[in-house]
Amino acid sequence: MVTKILKRFVKSEKGAAMVEYAIALLVAAAIGVTTFSAMGTKAGANASSACNALHGGAAAGSAAGC
């Protein structure tokens, strides 16, 4: 019964458009997560590098206060 309803939903134009929008949303979300994850990693590395430069090469997170 559920599969019959789903098949009818997908066959209708509104259902097909909804499925297309859902797929587009999932693709956009995946791209966003990947982009922000990569940017966060690079930002963290840059912050550690800046901290080390400011505190004369002390390890990040040590007594230097980073």
C-alpha positions in Angstrom: 0.0 0.0 0.0 2.8 2.4 0.9 4.7 1.6 -2.2 1.6 2.2 -4.3 1.2 5.7 -2.8 4.9 6.5 -3.3 4.7 5.4 -6.9 1.7 7.5 -7.5 3.4 10.5 -5.8 6.6 10.1 -7.8 4.7 9.8 -11.1 2.8 13.0 -10.6 4.5 16.2 -11.7 4.4 17.7 -8.3 5.9 14.6 -6.8 8.6 14.5 -9.4 9.5 18.2 -8.9 9.6 17.6 -5.1 12.0 14.7 -5.5 14.2 16.8 -7.8 14.3 19.7 -5.3 15.1 17.2 -2.5 18.0 15.8 -4.5 19.3 19.3 -5.3 19.0 20.3 -1.6 21.0 17.2 -0.6 23.7 17.9 -3.2 23.9 21.6 -2.0 24.2 20.5 1.6 26.9 18.0 0.8 28.9 20.7 -1.0 28.4 23.1 1.9 29.5 20.6 4.5 32.6 19.7 2.5 33.5 23.3 1.9 33.1 24.5 5.5 35.0 21.4 6.8 37.9 22.2 4.5 37.9 25.9 5.4 37.7 25.0 9.1 40.8 22.8 8.9 42.8 25.4 7.1 41.6 28.2 9.5 42.7 26.1 12.4 46.1 25.5 10.9 46.5 29.2 10.2 45.6 30.1 13.7 48.2 27.7 15.1 50.8 29.1 12.8 49.9 32.7 13.8 50.1 31.7 17.5 53.5 30.1 17.1 54.8 33.2 15.3 53.5 35.6 18.0 54.9 33.6 20.8 58.3 32.9 19.4 57.8 29.4 18.2 56.2 28.1 21.4 53.9 25.1 20.8 50.3 26.1 20.3 48.1 25.6 23.4 51.1 25.5 25.7 51.8 28.1 28.5 51.9 30.7 25.7 48.2 31.2 26.1 46.9 30.3 22.6 
